[in-house]
Amino acid sequence: MTFELPPTKGPLSQFAHEVGALIGFSIATVVAAVRVLSRRKLAWREFLDQAWRLASVTSAPALLLMIPIGVLIAVTIGSLAGQLGAEGYTGAVVGFVIVGQASALVCALMLAGVGGSAICADLGSRTIREEVEAMEVIGLNVIERLVVPRVLVSVVVGVALCAMVTAIGVSACFFFQVVVQDTSAGSFLTALSQYTRLSDFVVALVKSAAFAVTSALIASFKGLHTKGGPSGVADAVNEAVVLAFILVFIVNTVLSQLYSVLVVPVGGY
């Protein structure tokens, strides 16, 4: 397999070629992942190395982003609830915002921005140094050896990151509501448990896994199709991040709408 797009004439032709190539690349990656996992031939050294790298570059930024988001949500909800006389429902709103939306979106930002740029830069550097062509020459499947481990790592790290930022976000809201705004801890936890379901958390994990697959596929595709030396790597990273952001938010909208249709809301019929 040669990772080089055919020449095109005009922006529309280039866009059509890239979309088609990305779809074909995604299908080939899924098939390769199934084949690797069924035959138990996953490149574990590459998997563990990429897991450490991806977790190290995304964990701290995710925590630093989620803590102020949690405090901001607590301040906004606390002020609004005080005006409406509904202080007892702050836990319900926090659960809906943090568990249902914010945690998955923070993971999307980290996986598409930080993680995706790291994957694209790594593969792009290997491409311009002709390491990828060397692997093909000696008969190694580049998708199985390089792309599949990164996609699987992104899923594992994305799910773990979602669970971590959810806990941090809810804890930050709880601490601010109880300690700073002197809200009853019992009423906060009661509303949180009544209006936040396990399915909300499961869907957040599913969203994070979908974001991880989307971001990793786009980053890998752009990295393996890098041209033009170091400046080409920088251009590929920028394109990968922008495209990943767009597709991730489209995926988030689709999954949110499906969840609202398939799952009856609390108190609904």
Backbone as a ProteinNet text record, in pm:
[ID]
protein_1_A
[PRIMARY]
MTFELPPTKGPLSQFAHEVGALIGFSIATVVAAVRVLSRRKLAWREFLDQAWRLASVTSAPALLLMIPIGVLIAVTIGSLAGQLGAEGYTGAVVGFVIVGQASALVCALMLAGVGGSAICADLGSRTIREEVEAMEVIGLNVIERLVVPRVLVSVVVGVALCAMVTAIGVSACFFFQVVVQDTSAGSFLTALSQYTRLSDFVVALVKSAAFAVTSALIASFKGLHTKGGPSGVADAVNEAVVLAFILVFIVNTVLSQLYSVLVVPVGGY
[TERTIARY]
84.4	0	87.9	65.3	139.9	51.2	97.1	16.7	42.5	-12.1	3.7	-123.7	-183.1	-306.3	-278	-369.5	-348.8	-358.4	-296.6	-305.6	-449.2	-483.6	-619.3	-616.7	-734.4	-749.7	-861.2	-822.7	-920.9	-950.8	-1005.6	-1034	-1143.2	-1245.8	-1353.5	-1304.7	-1222.6	-1166.7	-1075.9	-996	-909.2	-989.6	-1095.7	-1180.4	-1245	-1295.7	-1359.1	-1258.8	-1136.4	-1034.7	-997.8	-984.9	-946.4	-1056.1	-1180.7	-1291.5	-1297.3	-1287.3	-1287.7	-1171.1	-1051.9	-934.1	-945.9	-1002.7	-1019.9	-1117.9	-1225.9	-1322.5	-1258.1	-1185.6	-1116.8	-1012.6	-939.1	-838.4	-903.4	-1018.4	-1088.2	-1137.7	-1192.4	-1239.3	-1122.6	-1010.8	-893.1	-840.9	-847.9	-800.9	-890.7	-1022.5	-1115.5	-1093.4	-1077.7	-1052.1	-921	-818.2	-688.4	-697.3	-774.8	-789.7	-857.7	-962.7	-1031.3	-936.5	-859.4	-766.2	-656.9	-603.9	-496.1	-547	-664.2	-716.7	-758.7	-816.1	-857.9	-738.9	-628.8	-508.4	-411.7	-445.8	-362	-221	-214.1	-84.7	-67.8	-126.8	-113.2	30.5	80.6	216.4	212.6	233	214.1	315.8	438.3	537.5	496.7	450.8	402.9	277.8	190.9	67.9	98.6	185.6	217.1	292.3	382.2	456.4	363.1	271.1	177.2	76.3	40.6	-51.1	10.5	137.5	205	216.1	251.8	266.9	134.9	29.8	-99.5	-157.3	-143.3	-194.6	-117.4	13	94.4	65.7	28.8	5.4	-139.3	-231.8	-372.1	-425.5	-367.1	-424	-419.5	-300.8	-287.5	-369.7	-364.8	-451	-599.8	-642.6	-784.5	-825.5	-741.3	-772.1	-772.7	-672.3	-664.3	-779.8	-836.4	-951.1	-1081.3	-1092.6	-1218.6	-1244.8	-1141.9	-1162.5	-1226.7	-1172.7	-1242.3	-1379.4	-1398	-1531	-1630	-1587.9	-1674.4	-1708.6	-1609.9	-1635.3	-1728	-1704.9	-1790.1	-1934.2	-1952.9	-2088.4	-2152.1	-2074.7	-2127.9	-2168.7	-2086.2	-2118.7	-2244.5	-2251	-2365.5	-2494.1	-2487.4	-2606.6	-2648.6	-2550.1	-2584.1	-2652.3	-2603.2	-2663.8	-2804.8	-2821.4	-2953.4	-3052.2	-3005.4	-3094.3	-3136.9	-3044.5	-3080.4	-3186.3	-3179.6	-3279.3	-3416.2	-3415.5	-3541.7	-3594.2	-3515.2	-3556.2	-3553.3	-3461.9	-3453.3	-3316	-3267	-3133.1	-3122.3	-3233	-3228.5	-3206.3	-3215.8	-3199.9	-3064.3	-2973.2	-2842.4	-2767.3	-2779.7	-2712.8	-2762.4	-2892.8	-2948.6	-2891.4	-2884.7	-2832	-2683.3	-2609.1	-2466.2	-2446.5	-2527.2	-2516.2	-2544.9	-2648.6	-2682.4	-2571.2	-2517.5	-2417.6	-2283.3	-2236.1	-2103.3	-2101.8	-2189.8	-2188.7	-2238.1	-2344.1	-2404.9	-2332.4	-2266.9	-2210.8	-2064.8	-2036	-1904.8	-1789.1	-1803.9	-1692	-1653.9	-1753.9	-1725.1	-1664.4	-1711.5	-1658	-1515.1	-1483.1	-1343.9	-1254.6	-1301.6	-1225.2	-1209.8	-1314.4	-1305.7	-1198.8	-1193.6	-1091.8	-951.5	-934.2	-801.7	-760.4	-853.2	-818.7	-799.1	-883.9	-871.7	-757.5	-737.1	-633.2	-496.6	-484.2	-353.9	-313.5	-400.5	-366.5	-354.6	-448.2	-443.4	-320.8	-282.7	-162.1	-37.4	-32.9	83.3	93	-20.5	-20.3	17.7	-40.5	-13.2	132.4	187.5	326.7	420.9	391.1	475.6	476.2	358	350.6	399	373	422.3	573.7	635.6	782	838.1	773.7	817.7	800.7	695.1	670.1	775.8	807.6	905.5	1046.7	1071.7	1202.4	1205.8	1096.2	1082.4	1086.6	1054.8	1047.6	927.9	818.6	698.9	724.9	790.7	824.8	919.8	1012.1	1104.4	1029.7	929.5	849.6	773.4	720.4	649.8	743.4	866.5	962.9	996.8	1009.7	1045.6	922.5	806.6	687.9	603	622.8	542	415.6	305.8	179.6	178.5	185.1	195.5	71	-44.6	-168.5	-172.3	-133.7	-134.9	-30.4	86.4	195.4	190.2	137.3	140.8	2.8	-93.2	-222.3	-312	-324.3	-414.2	-377	-248.8	-217.5	-256.7	-240.2	-275.1	-425.4	-502.9	-648.5	-696.4	-645.8	-685.9	-641.8	-522.4	-474	-562.7	-602.3	-689.3	-821.6	-876.4	-1002.3	-984.1	-879.5	-855.6	-831	-744.3	-713.4	-835	-910.7	-1028.8	-1133.1	-1158.9	-1256.6	-1208.3	-1081	-1026.2	-1027.1	-995.6	-994.6	-1135.2	-1236.5	-1373.1	-1415.4	-1383.4	-1417.1	-1346.7	-1221.5	-1144.6	-1199.2	-1224.1	-1271.1	-1413.9	-1493.9	-1627.8	-1619.8	-1534.2	-1517.6	-1463.8	-1367	-1309.2	-1411.5	-1488.1	-1587.2	-1697	-1751.8	-1856.2	-1800.1	-1677.3	-1615.7	-1594.3	-1550.5	-1530.5	-1662.4	-1767.6	-1899	-1948.5	-1932.8	-1977.2	-1902.6	-1771	-1691.6	-1733.2	-1750.4	-1785.4	-1925.5	-2020	-2156.8	-2167.8	-2100.8	-2114.6	-2029	-1903.9	-1810.7	-1822.5	-1825.7	-1824	-1964.2	-2061.5	-2196.6	-2286.7	-2234.8	-2306	-2437.1	-2432.3	-2548.1	-2546.3	-2663	-2671.3	-2611	-2516.9	-2454.4	-2555	-2647.8	-2747.9	-2840.2	-2887.8	-2978.3	-2905.5	-2779.1	-2700.7	-2685.4	-2645.1	-2622.8	-2753	-2861.3	-2990.2	-3039.6	-3032.7	-3073.7	-2982.6	-2852.7	-2757.7	-2789.3	-2820.2	-2849	-2985	-3080.9	-3214.3	-3220.6	-3146.7	-3159.7	-3041.7	-2940.2	-2826.6	-2828.1	-2839.8	-2850.5	-2719.5	-2708.5	-2589.8	-2578.8	-2693.3	-2691.2	-2628.6	-2644.6	-2581	-2429.3	-2377.9	-2233.1	-2184.1	-2260.5	-2222	-2218.3	-2316	-2317.9	-2199.7	-2162	-2043.6	-1918.6	-1908.1	-1795.3	-1798.6	-1918.4	-1932.9	-1894.1	-1937.6	-1899.4	-1747.9	-1684.5	-1539.2	-1468.6	-1518.8	-1459.4	-1477.8	-1597	-1620.9	-1531.8	-1514.7	-1425.9	-1282.7	-1242.6	-1106.1	-1080.5	-1174.4	-1158.6	-1154	-1244.4	-1248.5	-1118.3	-1072.5	-951.4	-828.5	-817.7	-700.5	-695.5	-810	-811.8	-772.4	-825.9	-792.8	-645.3	-595.9	-456	-362.3	-394.8	-311.5	-315.5	-433	-447.5	-364.1	-376.3	-300.8	-151	-112.9	28.9	93.4	23.2	78.7	75.4	-0.4	-6.2	66.9	161.5	235.5	333.6	343	439	504	625.2	685.7	779	831.4	929.8	868.8	948.8	899.4	779.7	780.5	665.1	539.6	557.2	443.5	385.4	472.4	424.3	339.5	386.7	309.7	174.4	172.4	45.5	-47.7	7.9	-74.7	-134.9	-57.3	-108	-222.1	-204.5	-311	-438.3	-422.8	-539.5	-607.2	-527.2	-583	-662.1	-608.7	-677	-808.7	-807.1	-929.5	-1035.2	-994.7	-1089.8	-1142.6	-1055.8	-1099.5	-1200.8	-1177.9	-1274	-1410.9	-1411.8	-1538.6	-1613.9	-1545.8	-1611.6	-1650.1	-1569.4	-1600.8	-1729.7	-1748.2	-1870.7	-1991.1	-1970.1	-2079.5	-2118.4	-2018.3	-2044.8	-2115	-2073	-2136.8	-2284.2	-2314.7	-2453.9	-2538	-2484.1	-2558.8	-2583.6	-2480.8	-2497.7	-2591.8	-2584.2	-2674.4	-2819.5	-2843.9	-2980.2	-3031.2	-2946.7	-2986.4	-3018.8	-2938.9	-2962.9	-3094.6	-3123.1	-3248.3	-3370.1	-3352.4	-3463.3	-3482.4	-3372.1	-3378.1	-3401.9	-3358.9	-3369.3	-3470.7	-3565.5	-3667.3	-3605	-3626.5	-3568.3	-3630.6	-3561.6	-3610.9	-3741.8	-3843.5	-3974.8	-4058.7	-4001.5	-4076.4	-4155	-4228	-4312.4	-4282.8
-119.2	0	124.1	213.7	338.4	452	523.6	629.4	760.6	771.1	891.7	914.8	1032	1064.1	1095	1059.4	1088.2	1237.3	1284.4	1427.6	1466.5	1589.4	1637	1771.2	1810	1938.3	2016.7	2115.5	2199.8	2154.4	2245.1	2213.1	2109.3	2111.9	2014.8	1873.6	1860.5	1729.1	1679.6	1768.7	1730.8	1689.8	1764	1729.7	1593	1566.4	1437.1	1323.6	1343.9	1241	1214.8	1319.6	1302.1	1233.5	1269.7	1204.8	1056.8	1025.7	885.4	807.8	870.9	803.5	782.6	880.8	867.6	756.7	745.9	638.6	502.5	491.1	365.4	331.2	432	411.3	366.5	423.1	385.6	241.6	203.4	65.3	-31.4	1.7	-84.6	-96.5	10.4	6	-81.5	-69.7	-153.8	-301.5	-332.9	-472.5	-521.5	-437.6	-476.1	-495	-410.4	-423.8	-555.2	-589.8	-717.3	-834.1	-825.6	-933	-945.7	-832.9	-835.6	-890.1	-844.9	-890.2	-1036.7	-1081.3	-1221.4	-1315.3	-1270.9	-1354.5	-1330.1	-1237.1	-1203	-1163	-1076.7	-1031.1	-880.5	-827.8	-684.7	-651	-540.4	-494.9	-432.9	-516.8	-473.2	-367.6	-378.7	-277.3	-139.4	-134.5	-8.5	38.4	-54.7	-21.2	42.5	-20.3	32.8	164.3	176.1	300.5	415.3	391	495.5	525.6	423.7	447.1	542.5	521	610.2	751.5	761.7	894.7	969.4	901	967.6	1005.8	917.2	948.4	1063.9	1069.5	1174.4	1312.3	1319.2	1449.9	1497.2	1408.6	1448	1458.2	1387.1	1381.6	1517.2	1575.2	1703.2	1815	1834.5	1938.3	1914.2	1786.6	1757.5	1796.2	1764.4	1800.9	1952.4	2018	2163.3	2233.5	2170.6	2228	2197.9	2077	2035.6	2103.6	2132	2194.8	2332.9	2423.8	2553.5	2541.5	2443.7	2423.8	2382.6	2291.5	2249.9	2364.2	2446.2	2561.7	2661.8	2686.8	2779.6	2731.1	2602.1	2546.1	2559	2532	2543	2685.5	2782.8	2923.6	2964.8	2928.6	2967.3	2902.7	2773.1	2701.5	2748.9	2769.4	2815.5	2951.5	3042.1	3175	3167.5	3090.1	3078.1	3007.7	2900.9	2828.1	2915.5	3001.3	3091.6	3192.2	3241.4	3336.4	3272.1	3142.9	3073.4	3000.4	2996.9	2923.5	2773.3	2724.9	2580.8	2527.2	2565.7	2521.8	2370.1	2302.7	2157.5	2081.2	2148.7	2080.9	2108.5	2170.8	2199.7	2071.9	1970.2	1843.4	1779.8	1794.8	1737.4	1806.5	1939.5	2013.1	1984.7	1976.9	1944.4	1807.2	1709.9	1576.7	1576.1	1651	1655.9	1721.5	1833.4	1907.6	1836	1797.1	1736.9	1596.6	1510.2	1370.2	1356.9	1430.3	1412.5	1479.2	1593.7	1669.8	1709.5	1777.2	1841.3	1742.8	1630.9	1536.4	1479.7	1442.4	1388.2	1494.6	1619.7	1725.5	1761.3	1756.7	1777.9	1669.6	1545.5	1436.7	1460.1	1510.8	1539.8	1643.6	1747.9	1851.2	1794.6	1712	1656.1	1556	1468.1	1364.6	1423	1518.4	1576.8	1676.1	1754.1	1856.5	1804.6	1765.7	1724.5	1586.9	1486.3	1351	1337.9	1398.4	1389.8	1455.2	1569.2	1635.7	1553.9	1487.8	1403.8	1284.5	1219.3	1104.2	1147.4	1257.1	1303.7	1345.9	1416.1	1458.6	1338.9	1237.9	1118.7	1044.8	1015.4	943.1	1028.7	1159.7	1247.2	1252.5	1255.2	1253.4	1122.8	1012.7	883.8	880	944.3	942.5	1020.7	1141.2	1222.7	1166.9	1087.2	1021	889.3	857.1	736.8	608.8	617.7	496.9	411.7	477.6	403.2	325.3	388.4	317.7	202.2	220.5	111.7	-6	21.3	-87	-161.9	-88.9	-154.6	-239.8	-191.6	-264.8	-400.4	-404.8	-531.5	-617.1	-573.4	-657.8	-639.7	-533.2	-509.3	-432	-468.4	-397.5	-274.7	-158.4	-34	-9	-40.2	-17.1	-105.4	-231.7	-321.5	-283.1	-240.7	-212.9	-73.6	24	161.9	220.6	196.7	263.7	194.4	62.5	-10.9	9.5	-2.1	25.3	165	263.5	401.4	420	356.6	366.3	298.6	179.8	109.3	184.8	239.9	319.5	440.6	506.2	623.4	587.7	472.1	428.7	404.9	330.9	300.2	427.9	513	637.3	729.7	735	821.2	780.9	651.5	604.1	631.8	602.7	630.2	779.4	860.7	1005.3	1057.7	1002.8	1044.4	1014.5	894.5	859.7	952.2	985.4	1069.9	1212.4	1271.4	1409.9	1420.2	1315.4	1316.1	1323.1	1239.2	1241.2	1375.2	1430.4	1558.9	1671.4	1671.9	1777	1775.2	1656.1	1645.8	1682.4	1639.3	1672.4	1822.3	1887.8	2032.5	2105.2	2062.7	2123.8	2098.7	1977.3	1943.7	2026.4	2036.9	2112.5	2259.6	2317.2	2458.8	2483.6	2397.1	2415.5	2400.4	2300.3	2270	2361.5	2380.3	2455.1	2605.6	2649.1	2792.4	2852.5	2788.3	2844.6	2789.3	2705.7	2654.8	2585.5	2505.6	2425.1	2294.4	2240.5	2114.1	2001	1929.1	1816.8	1706.2	1684.5	1580	1607.6	1731.7	1765.1	1759.4	1801.2	1795.4	1651.6	1563.2	1423.6	1352.6	1389.5	1326.3	1361.2	1489.9	1530.8	1471.6	1463.7	1405.3	1259.4	1183.3	1040.3	1016.2	1106.3	1086.6	1118.1	1218.5	1265.6	1228.7	1165.2	1118.6	967	909.6	764.4	703.1	574.6	502.7	510.1	511.9	518.5	648.5	759.3	885.1	871.6	806.5	786.6	690.8	586.2	489.5	556.9	641.5	711.4	806.2	870.8	956.7	876.1	754	667.8	626.4	595.9	559	676.1	796.5	914.4	931.2	913.7	929.6	828.1	703.6	601.9	639.6	690.4	733	851.2	946.1	1059.1	1011.2	913.2	862.2	796.1	713.4	646.3	749.5	847.3	950	1029.4	1075.6	1157.2	1077.8	952.9	872.1	838.2	807.5	775.7	896.9	1012.9	1132.8	1168.8	1163.1	1196.5	1099.1	970.5	870.2	889.9	915.8	937.2	1056.5	1168.1	1286.9	1266.1	1195.8	1172.6	1086.3	981.8	892	950.8	1058.3	1124.6	1257.9	1273	1398.1	1412.6	1534.9	1567.3	1701	1721	1853.1	1878.5	1774.6	1794.6	1842	1905.4	1950.6	2044.4	2134.7	2224.4	2146.9	2038.3	1953.6	1884.1	1846.5	1786.1	1885.8	2010.8	2113.5	2136.7	2140.6	2158.4	2040.3	1918.7	1799.9	1800.4	1843.2	1849.9	1950.7	2067.3	2168.2	2117	2054.9	2002.6	1891.5	1805	1694.5	1745.1	1845.1	1897.9	1964.2	2045.9	2114.5	2014.5	1920.2	1820.6	1733.1	1697.6	1615.4	1689.9	1818.5	1897.8	1898.7	1920.5	1927.6	1794.6	1685.7	1554.9	1509.8	1543.7	1504.2	1570.1	1696.7	1762.8	1714.8	1673.7	1611.5	1478.7	1398.3	1269.9	1292	1393.9	1422.6	1458.8	1537.8	1575.5	1454.1	1368.5	1249.3	1156.1	1129.2	1038.7	1097	1228.3	1291.1	1280.3	1301.9	1291	1147.4	1051.4	910.5	872.5	920.9	888.8	948.3	1071.9	1135	1065.3	1002.3	932.2	792.2	722.3	582.7	565.7	662	649.1	749.5	700.4	787.7	874.3	1005.9	1092.2	1066.8	1114.7	1097.4	1173.1	1101.7	1162.3	1157.5	1103.2	1095.9	967.5	954.8	837.7	777.9
0	0	0	-93.5	-101.4	-53.1	48.2	108	34.7	-83.3	-163.8	-243	-226.6	-296.6	-442.9	-533.1	-675.9	-702	-810.3	-843.9	-875.6	-838.3	-858.6	-930.8	-983.8	-1050.9	-981.8	-904	-838.4	-697	-615.1	-475.3	-456.5	-540.7	-526.5	-556	-659.2	-691	-579.3	-522.9	-412.4	-290.2	-262.1	-147.7	-166.2	-288.2	-314.6	-301.4	-351.6	-341.6	-195	-115.2	24.2	104.7	78.1	148.6	113.7	-14.7	-54.9	1	-1.1	53	203.3	273.7	418.3	452.9	376.5	400.3	375.1	261.8	233	338.6	383.4	487.5	618	652.1	775.5	767.6	652.3	636.7	645.3	579.9	585.4	728.3	805.3	944	1029.7	1010.3	1087.1	1055.1	927.4	887.9	947.3	942.8	998.9	1149.9	1217.4	1362.6	1399	1325.7	1350.5	1326.3	1218.1	1185.9	1292.4	1336.6	1436.8	1569.3	1613.1	1741.3	1736.7	1624.8	1615.5	1611.2	1551	1543.5	1658.7	1746.4	1862.6	1819.6	1719.3	1668	1683.3	1789.9	1814.9	1853.5	1799.2	1833.5	1973.3	2076.4	2214.5	2256.8	2207.4	2245.4	2193.4	2069.1	2012.8	2086.1	2121.1	2192.8	2328	2405.6	2538.8	2530.3	2433.4	2417.3	2381.2	2289.2	2249.7	2360.3	2439.5	2551.2	2652.5	2685.1	2779.1	2722.8	2596	2535.6	2530.3	2486.8	2472.7	2608.6	2706.1	2839	2902	2880	2940.5	2881.7	2754.2	2692.6	2706.3	2743.1	2751.5	2894	2989.3	3124.5	3194.4	3203	3274	3209.8	3076.2	3017.5	3041.1	3038.8	3063.1	3204.5	3302.6	3441.3	3459.1	3402.8	3415.9	3345.9	3244.6	3175.4	3248.1	3306.2	3366.8	3499.7	3576.4	3707.7	3694.6	3612.7	3598.8	3534.4	3444.4	3386.1	3494.8	3582.8	3692.5	3786.4	3819.5	3906.5	3837.9	3708.8	3635	3631.1	3606.3	3605	3742.1	3848.1	3984.1	4015.6	3977.7	4003.3	3928.7	3799.9	3718.1	3768.4	3794.6	3840.1	3978.6	4066.2	4200.3	4198.8	4117.6	4108.3	4050.6	3943.5	3881	3973.5	4040.6	4131.5	4249	4297.8	4406.4	4364.6	4242.3	4193.9	4175.8	4137.9	4112.6	4235.5	4341.4	4460.6	4442.8	4361.2	4332.2	4367.3	4487.4	4526.7	4537.2	4562.9	4579.1	4450.7	4335	4207.3	4141.4	4214.5	4154.8	4118.9	4200.6	4171.3	4044	4015.4	3892.9	3769.5	3774.6	3659.4	3640.8	3751.3	3743.3	3679.9	3721.3	3662.8	3514.7	3473.8	3331.6	3250.1	3299.5	3222.9	3222.8	3341.5	3351.9	3292.4	3341.5	3298	3154.5	3122	2991.4	2876.2	2901.6	2791.2	2810.3	2921.3	2935.1	2936.6	3006.8	3017.1	2880.7	2800.5	2667.3	2576.5	2588.2	2503.8	2541.8	2669.7	2710.8	2653	2656.6	2594.4	2444.8	2380.5	2237.2	2209.1	2290.6	2271.6	2289.5	2390.4	2416.8	2308.6	2270.2	2173.2	2033.5	1995.2	1861.7	1853.8	1959.7	1957	1998.6	2124.5	2177.6	2126	2145.3	2102.6	1952.2	1878.7	1733.2	1673.3	1728	1676.4	1705.3	1822	1854.2	1758.5	1731.3	1640.4	1499.4	1452.6	1316.3	1301.1	1400.5	1392.9	1392.4	1473.1	1479.2	1345.7	1291.9	1165.2	1049	1054.4	949.3	945.1	1062.2	1067.9	1012.4	1044.8	990.2	838.6	789.7	645.6	570.1	616.3	542.3	556.3	660.7	673.5	596.9	528.8	445.4	527.3	655.4	736.6	697.4	661.2	621.3	492.4	395.3	271.5	298.6	392.2	426.8	487.5	570.4	627.5	519.1	422.4	312.4	227.9	207.8	125.1	187.1	320.2	385.2	414.9	366.4	375	499	576.7	695.3	659	720.9	700.6	791	729.8	806.3	889.7	835.2	910.2	1034.3	1020.2	1136.1	1238.8	1195.2	1287.7	1349	1277.2	1325.5	1355.5	1266.1	1280.6	1382.1	1372.6	1463.2	1609.5	1649.7	1790.8	1835.4	1749.8	1788.2	1801.2	1715.4	1726.6	1854.9	1883.3	2005.2	2130.2	2126.5	2240.5	2261.7	2154.7	2166.6	2232.7	2198.6	2259.8	2409	2445.6	2587	2667.2	2617.3	2687.8	2690.7	2582	2578.2	2680.4	2693.3	2791.8	2933.6	2961.3	3093.9	3124.6	3023.8	3042.1	3071.3	3004	3028.7	3171.7	3220.2	3358.6	3457.2	3429.3	3520.3	3523.6	3407.5	3405.4	3458.2	3442.1	3501.2	3653	3710.8	3856.1	3903.9	3833.1	3872.5	3859.2	3751	3730.3	3835.3	3863.3	3965.2	4102.7	4132.1	4261.7	4276.5	4168.9	4174.5	4198.6	4128	4150	4292	4340.2	4475.6	4579.5	4566	4661.7	4662.3	4543.9	4538.1	4592.2	4557.4	4604	4755.1	4809.5	4952.4	5037.4	5000.2	5084	5062.1	4936.8	4908.2	4917.1	4852.9	4850.5	4959.2	5047	5165	5129.5	5022.5	4984.5	5061.6	5088.8	5161.5	5078.2	5138	5066.8	5039.7	5131.7	5113.4	4996.6	4986.1	4876.4	4742.2	4740.4	4616.7	4569.7	4661	4622.6	4590.1	4659.8	4632.1	4492.1	4457	4322.5	4216.2	4246.8	4152	4124.6	4229.9	4213	4148.6	4170.8	4114.6	3964.8	3923.2	3785.7	3695.8	3751.5	3671.6	3669.7	3552.5	3539.9	3493.1	3514.1	3467.5	3316.1	3248.2	3101.8	3053.1	3128.8	3090.4	3089.9	3194.8	3203.9	3095.9	3068.4	2965.1	2828.1	2799.7	2671.9	2661.1	2772.6	2770.6	2735.8	2789.5	2755.6	2608.8	2559.2	2417.4	2328.3	2365.4	2288.5	2286.3	2401.7	2407.9	2319.7	2318.7	2231	2084.1	2048.6	1910.1	1873	1965.5	1939.5	1920.4	1999.9	1991.2	1856.2	1810.8	1681.7	1569.3	1573.7	1469.3	1464.2	1580.3	1585.2	1542.9	1590.2	1557.8	1409	1349	1206.6	1122.3	1156.3	1079.6	1096.5	1220.4	1245.7	1174.5	1177.9	1111	959.7	906.2	761.6	716.2	786	749	767.6	872.9	896.5	789.9	746.9	646.2	505.5	486.5	355.7	355.6	447.7	457.7	342.1	290.3	184.8	216.6	161.8	168	283.9	345.7	451.2	581.8	668.5	800.1	791.2	693.9	680.2	643	567.2	533.4	654.8	750.9	875.6	952.9	961.6	1031.4	964.8	832.1	760.8	784.2	784.4	806.7	946.4	1045.8	1183.5	1193.3	1133.1	1136.3	1069.6	952.6	883.1	963	1024.3	1102.4	1221.7	1291.9	1410.1	1371.4	1267.3	1225	1178.5	1095.5	1045.4	1158	1252.4	1365.6	1451	1476.2	1553.5	1485.6	1354.7	1282.4	1290.6	1259.1	1259	1399.3	1498.6	1636.4	1683.5	1653.3	1696.5	1616.4	1493	1417.4	1480.6	1515.9	1582.4	1715	1790.5	1919.3	1900.8	1799.5	1774.1	1737.8	1651.8	1609.3	1727.6	1807.8	1922.2	2026.8	2049.3	2147.2	2102.2	1973.8	1923.1	1929.6	1896.9	1906.4	2049.9	2143.5	2284.3	2332.5	2292.1	2334.4	2274.5	2159.3	2094.9	2154.3	2179.5	2222.2	2370.5	2451.6	2597.6	2649.3	2728.4	2785.7	2894.2	2890.9	2994.3	3130.1	3233.7	3369.5	3385	3433.2	3448	3322.7	3212.1	3087.3	3077.2	2966.3	2946.4	2809.2
[MASK]
+++++++++++++++++++++++++++++++++++++++++++++++++++++++++++++++++++++++++++++++++++++++++++++++++++++++++++++++++++++++++++++++++++++++++++++++++++++++++++++++++++++++++++++++++++++++++++++++++++++++++++++++++++++++++++++++++++++++++++++++++++++++++++++++++++++++++++++

